[in-house]
């Protein structure tokens, strides 16, 4: 399960990039744009290591997508005062359920 370490790096740098991108959309500062692009590139380097070390494309992509979506949602709600509909909340709950099922060892 060594692939979890680069997958966590991927999630962290993706979220940093998302914050830079959101701030760029609000402030239109080219340094923020550059920070977003560089963070996305670093995130994808971690993705390559995660796949190489056994995350698998399907499993790794699901873990990354759901985890980053949940954390980005929390950031959007609390720091940027974005709103969510009931359907969107249900989607987050289903995503969290999918993570439980992905890690479930039968």
Secondary structure, 3 states (H helix, E strand, C coil): CCHHHHHHHHHHHHHHHHHHHHHHHHHCCHHHHHHHHHHHHHHHHHHHHHHHCCCCHHHHHHHHHHHHHHHHHHHHHHHCCCCCCHHHHHHHHHHHHHHHHHHCCC
